[in-house]
């Protein structure tokens, strides 16, 4: 049940973020890269973007984990793949944090 709820909450958050992001771009498009950076580095937008990426990673983890558990029957192979997936997700999370904190530099 927890996985199901996590999957639904992350999907709803990502959908709402996407709608807001597109609406903001359509209503007040940035005229330059500098304006885009100021908008993306504002505290509310940086927080919302960070939450979006963590929701995306959580959503992907639950989905892929369920696929591995359902379709990969050999226990050792499943364990190895789940560990590789976890390592990959952690690396991606650290990469996102680095990008958001440094502006991609």
C-alpha positions as CSV (number, residue, x, y, z in Angstrom):
1,X,0.0,0.0,0.0
2,X,2.9,2.4,0.8
3,X,4.4,1.9,-2.7
4,X,1.0,2.4,-4.3
5,X,0.5,5.7,-2.4
6,X,4.0,6.9,-3.1
7,X,3.5,6.2,-6.8
8,X,0.2,8.2,-6.8
9,X,1.5,11.1,-4.8
10,X,4.6,11.5,-6.9
11,X,2.6,11.3,-10.1
12,X,0.2,14.0,-8.9
13,X,3.0,16.3,-7.8
14,X,4.9,15.8,-11.1
15,X,1.7,16.6,-13.1
16,X,1.0,19.7,-11.0
17,X,4.6,20.9,-11.3
18,X,4.5,20.3,-15.1
19,X,1.2,22.3,-15.5
20,X,2.6,25.2,-13.4
21,X,6.0,25.1,-15.2
22,X,4.3,25.3,-18.7
23,X,1.8,27.9,-17.5
24,X,4.6,30.1,-16.1
25,X,6.6,29.8,-19.3
26,X,3.5,30.8,-21.4
27,X,2.3,33.6,-19.2
28,X,5.7,35.2,-18.5
29,X,8.4,33.8,-20.8
30,X,12.0,34.7,-20.0
31,X,13.5,37.1,-22.4
32,X,17.1,36.0,-21.7
33,X,19.2,33.3,-20.2
34,X,19.9,35.5,-17.2
35,X,16.1,36.0,-16.5
36,X,15.7,32.2,-16.8
37,X,18.5,31.7,-14.2
38,X,17.0,34.2,-11.8
39,X,13.6,32.5,-12.0
40,X,15.0,29.0,-11.7
41,X,17.3,30.0,-8.7
42,X,14.5,31.7,-6.8
43,X,13.9,29.8,-3.6
44,X,10.3,28.7,-4.4
45,X,11.2,27.5,-7.9
46,X,14.4,25.8,-6.7
47,X,12.5,24.0,-4.0
48,X,9.7,23.0,-6.3
49,X,12.2,21.7,-8.9
50,X,14.2,19.8,-6.3
51,X,11.0,18.1,-5.1
52,X,10.1,17.4,-8.7
53,X,13.3,15.5,-9.3
54,X,13.1,13.6,-6.1
55,X,9.5,12.7,-6.9
56,X,10.6,11.5,-10.3
57,X,13.3,9.3,-8.8
58,X,10.9,7.9,-6.2
59,X,8.3,7.2,-8.9
60,X,10.9,5.5,-11.1
61,X,12.3,3.5,-8.2
62,X,8.8,2.1,-7.2
63,X,7.9,1.3,-10.8
64,X,11.2,-0.3,-11.8
65,X,11.4,-2.2,-8.5
66,X,7.9,-3.6,-9.1
67,X,8.9,-4.7,-12.6
68,X,12.0,-6.4,-11.4
69,X,10.1,-8.2,-8.6
70,X,7.4,-9.3,-11.0
71,X,9.5,-10.4,-13.9
72,X,13.0,-11.4,-12.8
73,X,12.6,-14.7,-11.1
74,X,16.2,-15.8,-10.2
75,X,16.8,-14.3,-6.7
76,X,20.5,-13.5,-7.1
77,X,19.9,-11.7,-10.5
78,X,17.0,-9.8,-9.0
79,X,19.1,-8.8,-6.0
80,X,22.0,-7.6,-8.2
81,X,19.7,-5.6,-10.5
82,X,17.9,-4.0,-7.6
83,X,21.2,-3.0,-6.0
84,X,22.4,-1.6,-9.3
85,X,19.2,0.3,-9.7
86,X,19.5,1.7,-6.2
87,X,23.1,2.8,-6.9
88,X,22.0,4.4,-10.1
89,X,19.1,6.3,-8.4
90,X,21.5,7.6,-5.7
91,X,24.0,8.8,-8.3
92,X,21.2,10.5,-10.2
93,X,19.9,12.2,-7.0
94,X,23.4,13.5,-6.2
95,X,23.8,14.7,-9.8
96,X,20.5,16.6,-9.6
97,X,21.6,18.2,-6.3
98,X,24.9,19.2,-7.8
99,X,23.2,20.7,-10.8
100,X,20.6,22.6,-8.8
101,X,23.2,23.9,-6.3
102,X,25.8,25.0,-8.8
103,X,23.6,26.0,-11.7
104,X,25.0,23.2,-13.8
105,X,28.6,24.5,-13.8
